[in-house]
Amino acid sequence: MQKNATPTPVQRKFATIPDVCGQLSVGRSTVYGLIDEGTLRRVKIGARALIPQADVDAFVAGLLDGGAA
């Protein structure tokens, strides 16, 4: 039995709109604009609107590679 084992962090597949706002340091209207232009996809699960984390990561990678926002 291991004592004081550090739990492995769970990699989330989806982020909420407020999570994405925080990750990108932008407002809700900017995130919704990125959704409307097709840069980020929105998935509805029940009443929740979620953004695939892979889309957020790809957007950031594009910015770091010299892409325009």
Backbone bond lengths (Angstrom), bond angles and torsions (degrees), N, CA, C in turn:
res aa  C-N    CA-C-N  psi(-1)  N-CA   C-N-CA  omega(-1)  CA-C   N-CA-C  phi
1 M - - - 1.445 - - 1.536 108.46 -
2 Q 1.308 116.36 133.42 1.460 121.18 -179.65 1.519 109.65 -90.49
3 K 1.323 115.22 135.99 1.453 119.74 175.18 1.517 108.65 -104.51
4 N 1.331 115.92 144.32 1.460 122.52 177.50 1.522 112.96 57.13
5 A 1.314 117.14 33.41 1.456 120.59 177.26 1.528 109.19 -69.20
6 T 1.306 115.30 134.38 1.458 120.05 178.59 1.520 108.86 -81.29
7 P 1.332 118.08 124.92 1.463 119.03 179.52 1.523 110.38 -67.91
8 T 1.324 115.18 144.29 1.456 121.12 177.69 1.519 108.76 -75.39
9 P 1.341 118.09 128.93 1.465 118.84 179.20 1.529 110.83 -65.47
10 V 1.311 115.45 141.14 1.460 121.69 179.57 1.526 108.47 -85.39
11 Q 1.323 116.11 127.80 1.459 121.14 176.03 1.536 107.66 -85.14
12 R 1.311 115.30 115.72 1.460 119.53 -178.97 1.523 110.27 -78.29
13 K 1.312 116.08 141.99 1.461 122.23 179.48 1.520 111.90 -86.03
14 F 1.336 116.92 -26.32 1.460 121.95 -176.95 1.516 110.10 -130.08
15 A 1.314 115.39 153.82 1.464 122.09 176.32 1.523 108.46 -127.54
16 T 1.328 116.18 147.10 1.464 120.32 175.26 1.533 108.93 -77.01
17 I 1.314 115.95 166.29 1.469 120.57 177.62 1.534 110.11 -57.59
18 P 1.345 119.36 -47.69 1.468 118.51 177.83 1.532 113.01 -61.21
19 D 1.345 117.72 -35.06 1.462 120.69 176.51 1.532 110.74 -61.60
20 V 1.328 115.88 -45.11 1.468 120.53 -179.54 1.528 110.11 -64.99
21 C 1.315 116.76 -40.63 1.470 120.14 176.56 1.534 109.92 -56.64
22 G 1.317 116.40 -44.19 1.454 120.66 179.96 1.519 112.62 -67.41
23 Q 1.328 116.55 -41.27 1.463 120.04 -179.57 1.522 112.06 -64.16
24 L 1.331 116.26 -37.69 1.460 120.84 -176.46 1.526 113.02 -95.93
25 S 1.311 117.18 -7.55 1.477 122.85 -176.28 1.524 111.53 56.11
26 V 1.332 114.43 47.47 1.464 121.43 177.89 1.519 108.75 -132.59
27 G 1.311 116.50 170.51 1.455 121.76 179.41 1.523 112.73 -87.94
28 R 1.319 114.34 171.40 1.471 121.00 -179.65 1.524 112.49 -58.98
29 S 1.333 116.74 -40.09 1.469 118.51 -177.96 1.523 111.39 -64.35
30 T 1.324 117.71 -32.97 1.461 120.62 177.17 1.524 110.39 -67.97
31 V 1.327 116.81 -42.74 1.465 120.18 178.62 1.530 109.92 -63.87
32 Y 1.327 117.45 -44.81 1.462 119.48 178.45 1.533 111.10 -64.67
33 G 1.323 117.64 -33.16 1.465 120.72 175.03 1.520 111.27 -63.69
34 L 1.326 117.49 -41.40 1.470 121.46 177.43 1.528 110.78 -65.23
35 I 1.323 116.83 -34.29 1.467 120.69 175.64 1.528 109.47 -67.52
36 D 1.336 116.97 -47.35 1.468 121.52 -177.69 1.528 112.34 -61.41
37 E 1.351 116.87 -35.32 1.471 119.26 -179.15 1.525 112.39 -85.24
38 G 1.341 116.93 -3.23 1.461 120.84 175.81 1.519 114.63 90.01
39 T 1.318 117.83 4.61 1.469 120.88 179.23 1.515 110.97 -71.07
40 L 1.327 116.53 -39.65 1.458 122.31 175.80 1.527 108.10 -117.41
41 R 1.323 115.54 140.55 1.464 119.87 175.84 1.523 109.31 -94.76
42 R 1.314 115.86 149.88 1.466 121.63 176.89 1.521 108.05 -116.30
43 V 1.316 115.49 132.04 1.459 122.62 177.98 1.519 107.22 -115.34
44 K 1.317 116.93 131.07 1.458 120.96 176.96 1.523 108.59 -98.69
45 I 1.313 115.97 125.07 1.459 122.19 172.75 1.518 105.31 -124.84
46 G 1.309 114.78 105.61 1.454 119.91 -171.70 1.519 108.02 64.75
47 A 1.312 116.93 -128.77 1.462 121.79 179.57 1.532 111.90 -90.98
48 R 1.332 117.32 -3.95 1.463 121.02 -174.95 1.521 111.53 -89.10
49 A 1.312 115.35 136.46 1.463 122.11 173.24 1.523 107.03 -100.28
50 L 1.321 116.55 121.19 1.457 121.90 -177.54 1.521 110.40 -123.73
51 I 1.313 115.94 150.19 1.459 122.85 179.57 1.523 107.23 -113.27
52 P 1.345 118.77 129.74 1.460 118.94 175.72 1.535 110.29 -59.60
53 Q 1.334 116.61 129.56 1.458 120.66 -179.77 1.527 110.48 -60.27
54 A 1.324 117.51 -31.25 1.467 121.00 178.30 1.527 110.86 -61.34
55 D 1.338 117.94 -35.62 1.466 121.24 177.61 1.523 110.70 -66.07
56 V 1.323 116.61 -41.87 1.473 120.71 179.26 1.530 109.23 -64.68
57 D 1.328 116.31 -44.68 1.459 120.72 -179.96 1.525 111.21 -62.42
58 A 1.345 117.32 -41.86 1.461 121.27 179.33 1.526 110.73 -65.57
59 F 1.328 117.50 -38.96 1.459 121.23 178.38 1.527 110.10 -62.16
60 V 1.320 117.08 -45.98 1.465 121.18 179.57 1.526 110.18 -64.27
61 A 1.323 117.44 -42.28 1.467 120.56 179.09 1.526 110.36 -61.57
62 G 1.333 117.56 -38.55 1.454 121.64 177.63 1.524 111.53 -64.06
63 L 1.319 116.14 -38.82 1.458 119.85 177.61 1.524 110.70 -65.66
64 L 1.333 115.94 -40.90 1.463 119.76 -179.06 1.528 111.86 -69.88
65 D 1.322 116.47 -24.92 1.467 121.43 178.35 1.522 112.25 -86.48
66 G 1.324 116.86 6.67 1.457 121.02 177.19 1.513 115.41 98.24
67 G 1.350 117.20 9.48 1.446 120.34 177.59 1.515 111.32 -72.73
68 A 1.301 116.02 159.17 1.475 121.34 178.86 1.513 109.56 -91.96
69 A 1.306 115.47 147.82 1.470 120.67 176.17 1.503 109.96 -91.32
